[in-house]
Amino acid sequence: ALEEVTSTYTAYDLEPGTGYHADVMAVNIAGTSNWVAVATAVRTKPMCPVQSTVVRAVGHTAHSVTITWDEPFHRGAPIERYELRWAKTDYIENAIPQITLNDNPITGAKKSPIIELPADQRTYTIDALGPGSRINAEVRAANVVGFGEWSGSRDAEYVKTHFETDPLKPLQPKPPSHVTQTARSLVWRMALPHPMGSPVHMIKLRVAIKEPIQDLKEIEIPVPGMDEKCEGFEVVQEVTGLEPGMSYFADCVAYNAVGESPWSEISAFARTDPDRPLKPDPPFSKIQTPHTIDVRWTLPYDQGSPITSCDVQCFRSSVDEPVLMEVKEIPHDVLNHTFGDLAAGFSCVFRVRCRNIAGASEWSDLSATFVTKPTRPGVPQNLKMESSSPYTLVVSWDAPADHGAKITEYQLVFSCEHCHLPNDNHLPSHSETRRPLPPITDDPMTGLCLVRVPGNQSHADIPALIPGYTYFGGIRAENAAGASDWGLHDADNPPWPTASTIPDAVKPPEIINVTQTSFSILLFEPYDNGAPITHYRVFWHRVRGPLDDHQDRIAKLRLQQEGKQVDDSPPRIPGVDEIPWIPLELDRDIVNAVAGHLVDGLEPGTTYRVKYEAHNEHGPGEPSIVVQVVTLPGHPDAPIQLRNAMGSPIPPPDAEE
């Protein structure tokens, strides 16, 4: 509805380049008039085409992308041509520029020239691309009025305009680079290669001691979260379990969904830090003498730094704990050491460690036990008497050093004379292992007597000696290597006297000067057994004589006269101890009397027994054997009486009756 005075009208919100027709009628209070058409149609002016639809991909290869778009509304003037522009967004360059496409920043894009296309072409192939390239393409239409808006100017549509070519295997990576190291590890840095359209998801690293790569250590390194823009990202990996002080080389390979890239070139070498030498093997010895042990060892792996010296320890072998005796530092080029001034038969164990610039290795395990070669035992010392009796001595000594071989026996010699024993006190030569004993006899009065004593004893009983004698002795020890020098008692250990005792048994007395009423006896002085003889005691008694025979005959006659039985057996002789002995004590000088000692007041023709014994301060010695003596016979006695066999007896002349 228009005002009365209005004669023009403007229509809004029309389409550009579109023809319009208009009708008009008048209206009053009474009603409306007829519609009157405008004489000619009216067309609006044309405008630029509308914004093109988002470009879409209709095909792609590894090196090209084919795109298309829909024809936009021309807005009153026919579309005369199209303009196309595109950019790569796969982060090829390390430095990422800011490139503006139609006031829309696309990070890292490479801008293409604007490509003009005829109005009838709405398909275009972008070629000469790399595999997996991401393409951002925009298009706009143009008519006589001008250009429409670019199709990708809105952010929401920007993502949708990326087109991908088919992915390939990643490109060859660069060689790994060494970052840092320890004695047993190396840290490597690897740059991810161009992924060629598929994200790199794993790197495999190979590390080896020498080039070319062999006997290698392989490590697979996952690379999560990567996309097509991963090129230039770095992966750092520590490789452990390496040998100290060794030069290593490395190479790597990348993996994506398509496959494996070519192996990188081999890196420059990287060297692990040196470490202390490894633990050496236990030392050993092949040469031992009586006083030295030559110890040898082998050098362990130096772990990357030359060995500068070795320490060797010598321990005295012990049942409980080895006792450290000596430590020697030996230059690295000397692989043995001789430990000297050792005792013969000395047991030792050894251990060694080695040093380099990184420090000292662990000590080796203890070696086997090595023993200096045995020699003859030492000389037994302090030979002395412990106790004595009249017939035995107990002597002792200090056991000497066995010098590495168990003492098997002691040889103890003694005599009443001073022992003249070999005592040159020198070590035997290699051919001399035993030296003979001096001449041995069984009589200590005339030579040396030998007593062999087991090697585990340090005392000995010497039997069958003579009381009251002074003995001298010597001793030596013997082992498998030979006999020691002789050890003699000295001023601190005087000779060995046996104790005194009662005198020895005396010899039988000798009977001389026998008469009818007496006889003489000669006595013999025995050995006094260490205590002087003080006196002798002689014992005698009457056994039987003619008077006894006469009395036996008278008794038998009387028995016959009385008609009794008469025993005709020989008369019994009393035993030695059945008749009391008559003692005579004589001075010790009696043994020097040539005439002996006279025993008188005896009966003619009578048997007597005689014995004697010697006395000293200890008492009587054993008596002599009993000796019998018969006095010389004498003339008969006068008859007692004369009688008539048939009458009374005639009394003797001196009878009172």
Secondary structure, DSSP 8 states (H G I E B T S, - for coil): ---TT-------S--TT-EE--EE--B-SS-B---EE-SS-EE------------EEEEE-SS-EEEE------TTS---EEEEEEEE-S--SSS--EEEETTEEEET-EE---EEEETT--EEEE-S--TT-EEEEEEEEE-SS-B---TT-SHHHHGGGEEE------------EEEEE-SSEEEEEEE----TTS---EEEEEEESSSS--S-EEEEEE-TT--TT-TT-EEEEEEES--TT-EEEEEEEEE-SS-B---------EE------------EEEEE-SS-EEEE------TTS---EEEEEEEE--SSS-EEEEEEEEETT--EEEE-S--TT-EEEEEEEEEETTEE---------EE---------EEEEEEEE-SS-EEEEEE----TTS---EEEEEEESS------------TT--------B-S-TTTSBEEEEEETT-SEEEE-S--TT-EEEEEEEEEETTEE---EE--TTS--EE----S-------EEE---SS-EEEE------TTS-EEEEEEEEEEEE-HHHHHHHHHHHHHHHHTT-----S------GGGS--EEEEEEGGGGG-TT-EEE-S--TT-EEEEEEEEEETTEE------EEEE---------S-EE-TTS-EE--TT---
